[in-house]
Amino acid sequence: MSKKPVQRVKHVPQRTCVGCREVLPKRKMVRIVRAADGVQVDPTSKLAGRGAYLHDRRECWERGLRGSLAHALKTTLTSDERARLEDFMNTLPLEAEMAGAGK
């Protein structure tokens, strides 16, 4: 008898959203990194530095910017960094817009 080859299950890294604490695959989240030149959005998820993850939903970003993001990055956000993150947040869809698109 011949044995069937065992199908290996690929490991999918999981990360926790600092806004809502939901655990999702890393690729479905937006990484924010604290690097030597400040806090910034990391679209490639490859920048060096301490990272934190948020959903691509505005509600999670609003909660994260209240303090949990700075706590996760172990830093305090400057007004310039906060403004850059808020600009990025304003490009994200609202939860109501996302629900309306699914109808």
C-alpha positions in Angstrom: 0.0 0.0 0.0 1.2 3.5 -0.7 0.7 6.2 1.8 -0.9 9.5 0.9 1.4 12.5 1.3 0.6 14.6 4.3 -0.7 18.0 3.4 1.2 20.6 5.5 -0.9 23.5 6.8 0.9 26.8 6.3 1.4 28.8 9.4 -0.4 32.2 9.3 1.0 34.8 11.7 -1.7 36.3 14.0 -1.7 39.8 15.4 -3.9 41.7 17.9 -5.5 45.0 17.0 -4.6 47.6 19.7 -7.9 49.4 19.0 -10.4 46.6 19.6 -8.2 43.7 20.8 -9.4 41.3 18.0 -6.9 38.8 16.7 -6.6 38.5 12.9 -4.1 37.4 10.4 -1.1 39.8 10.1 -1.7 40.5 6.5 -5.2 41.9 7.1 -3.9 44.6 9.5 -2.1 47.9 9.1 1.3 48.0 10.9 2.4 51.2 12.7 6.1 51.3 13.6 8.2 53.3 16.0 11.5 53.8 14.2 14.5 56.1 14.8 12.8 58.8 12.7 9.5 58.7 14.5 6.2 56.8 14.4 4.8 56.1 10.9 2.5 53.7 9.0 4.5 50.8 7.6 2.7 49.6 4.4 5.3 46.9 3.7 5.4 45.5 7.3 9.2 45.3 6.9 10.5 48.5 8.5 12.8 48.0 11.5 11.4 49.1 14.8 8.8 48.4 17.4 5.4 47.7 15.7 1.8 47.7 16.6 -1.2 46.6 14.5 -4.6 48.2 13.8 -7.6 47.1 11.6 -8.2 49.1 8.5 -11.4 50.6 10.2 -11.6 54.1 11.4 -13.2 53.1 14.7 -10.1 51.1 15.7 -7.8 53.9 14.7 -9.8 56.4 16.8 -9.6 54.1 19.8 -5.9 53.4 19.2 -5.0 57.1 19.0 -6.6 57.7 22.4 -3.7 56.0 24.0 -3.5 52.3 23.4 -1.3 52.8 20.3 1.2 54.9 22.1 1.2 52.4 25.0 1.9 49.5 22.6 4.7 51.4 20.9 6.1 52.4 24.3 6.3 56.0 23.3 4.4 59.3 23.4 3.0 60.5 20.1 4.2 64.0 19.1 1.6 66.3 17.5 3.3 65.9 14.1 3.1 62.1 14.3 -0.5 62.2 15.5 -1.4 64.5 12.6 0.2 62.1 10.1 -1.6 59.1 11.6 -4.9 61.0 11.7 -4.5 61.9 8.0 -4.0 58.2 7.2 -7.1 57.4 9.4 -9.2 59.8 7.5 -8.6 57.9 4.3 -10.1 54.7 5.9 -13.8 53.9 5.4 -16.3 54.2 8.2 -18.0 51.0 9.5 -21.3 52.2 8.2 -19.9 52.7 4.7 -18.4 49.2 4.8 -21.8 47.7 5.9 -23.6 49.6 3.1 -21.2 48.4 0.5 -22.0 44.8 1.4 -25.7 45.1 0.6 
